[in-house]
Amino acid sequence: MQVHQLSFNYVPTQDRILARINTTAGEELRVWLTRRLCLNLWPSLNKSVAEHVTRQRGAKGLAQSPLATADDMTRQMMADFERHESLQNADFKTPYKAQPSLLPLGDDPLLVTQIKITPLDSGALQLDFQEKLSGQTTSRGFKMDMVSETLHGFVHLLDQALARSGWLGDPAAPTPDPLPTMAGDRPKYLN
């Protein structure tokens, strides 16, 4: 499967992120990402991307570079730098094509309950999306192999959707001022 376009949108009424993946074959894969899944996925995905960047640099003959023996923080900074470079060439201006010709998973988005991240010998990183729900005898899922450019775009768009969701918290967000009280006011309770 060749990825053509990606779209991540936080849907407040569902309190989920709807990810849509268009392929070059005209297929669209739709998945729901829940808060619980994303909170577990986000650190693992960032670590896997940092390790992926390190492996890629090693494959280019840079294994003896300081990056190969760097700590996790340095690897993450290098992955962020490579993501920034990759995003400079990405096309975020073309609108997402929302009229797919094929929906291989059906009309209902896949409710992802498990994502497995696997580095491949080809240099790609594979994400295996699975829906394993209780009471269902069969599970749905698909695997997506991502080269560096697609991977960095995927992480960037997911990061933006997570920011819109507020699930990761925003340490820069101002805290609301407490309501002013007058001397002698008794506390008020709402049931």
SVG drawing of the C-alpha trace seen along z (x, -y; Angstrom):
<svg xmlns="http://www.w3.org/2000/svg" viewBox="-27 -41 60 57">
<polyline fill="none" stroke="black" stroke-width="0.4" points="0.0,0.0 1.4,-3.4 0.2,-6.3 -0.9,-9.3 -2.4,-11.6 -3.0,-11.6 -5.5,-13.4 -5.9,-13.6 -8.9,-15.4 -9.9,-15.6 -13.7,-15.0 -14.8,-16.6 -18.3,-14.9 -16.6,-11.5 -13.6,-12.5 -11.4,-10.6 -9.1,-11.4 -10.2,-10.3 -7.2,-9.3 -7.8,-8.9 -5.3,-7.5 -5.6,-7.8 -3.6,-5.4 -2.3,-5.9 -4.8,-3.1 -7.7,-5.4 -8.5,-3.5 -9.2,-5.2 -8.6,-3.6 -10.3,-5.2 -9.4,-4.7 -10.5,-6.0 -7.7,-6.7 -8.9,-6.9 -7.3,-9.0 -6.1,-5.9 -4.5,-4.5 -2.8,-7.8 -1.4,-8.4 0.2,-5.0 1.2,-5.3 2.8,-8.8 5.9,-8.1 6.5,-4.7 6.1,-6.2 8.5,-9.1 11.1,-6.6 10.6,-4.3 11.1,-7.2 14.3,-8.3 15.6,-4.8 14.6,-4.7 16.6,-7.8 19.6,-6.3 19.3,-3.1 18.9,-5.0 22.0,-7.0 23.9,-3.8 22.7,-2.3 24.2,-5.3 27.6,-4.5 27.3,-6.9 27.2,-4.1 30.4,-5.3 29.1,-8.8 28.4,-10.2 24.7,-9.7 25.1,-5.9 26.1,-6.0 24.1,-9.0 21.6,-9.0 17.8,-9.0 17.5,-12.8 20.1,-13.4 18.5,-10.8 15.1,-12.5 16.6,-15.9 18.1,-14.4 14.8,-12.8 13.1,-16.2 15.7,-17.9 15.2,-15.3 11.4,-15.7 11.7,-19.5 13.9,-19.0 11.4,-16.5 8.4,-18.7 10.0,-21.5 9.4,-19.5 6.0,-18.1 2.8,-19.3 0.3,-20.4 -1.5,-22.8 -3.2,-20.3 -6.7,-19.6 -7.3,-16.1 -9.3,-14.2 -12.4,-13.1 -14.1,-11.1 -12.4,-7.7 -13.3,-5.2 -12.7,-2.2 -13.2,-1.6 -11.4,1.7 -12.3,1.6 -15.9,0.7 -17.9,-2.5 -17.3,-2.4 -13.8,-3.5 -11.6,-0.9 -11.6,-1.4 -7.9,-0.8 -7.3,1.1 -3.7,2.1 -0.8,0.7 2.4,2.6 5.5,0.7 8.1,2.8 11.3,1.6 11.8,3.4 15.0,4.4 13.9,2.2 14.5,-0.9 10.8,-1.5 8.9,-1.5 5.7,0.6 2.6,-0.3 0.1,2.6 -3.3,1.2 -5.7,3.8 -9.3,3.7 -9.8,6.5 -13.2,6.0 -14.8,8.3 -17.8,10.2 -16.4,10.2 -15.1,13.4 -13.1,11.7 -10.8,8.7 -10.1,6.1 -6.8,4.4 -4.1,3.4 -0.3,2.8 1.2,-0.4 4.9,-0.6 6.2,-4.1 9.4,-5.6 11.0,-8.5 9.0,-11.3 5.6,-9.6 6.6,-8.7 7.6,-12.3 4.3,-13.6 2.3,-11.0 3.9,-12.0 3.5,-15.8 -0.2,-15.5 -0.8,-13.2 1.0,-15.8 -1.3,-18.6 -4.4,-16.5 -3.2,-15.7 -2.6,-19.4 -6.2,-20.2 -7.5,-17.4 -5.8,-18.7 -5.1,-15.1 -1.4,-15.7 -2.1,-18.9 -0.7,-22.3 1.8,-23.5 1.7,-27.0 -2.0,-27.3 -3.0,-29.9 -4.8,-28.7 -8.1,-30.4 -8.2,-33.0 -10.3,-31.9 -13.6,-33.7 -13.3,-36.7 -14.8,-36.4 -16.1,-39.0 -15.2,-39.0 -17.9,-37.1 -19.0,-35.1 -19.6,-31.5 -18.4,-28.9 -21.0,-27.9 -21.5,-24.3 -23.0,-22.9 -24.5,-19.4"/>
</svg>
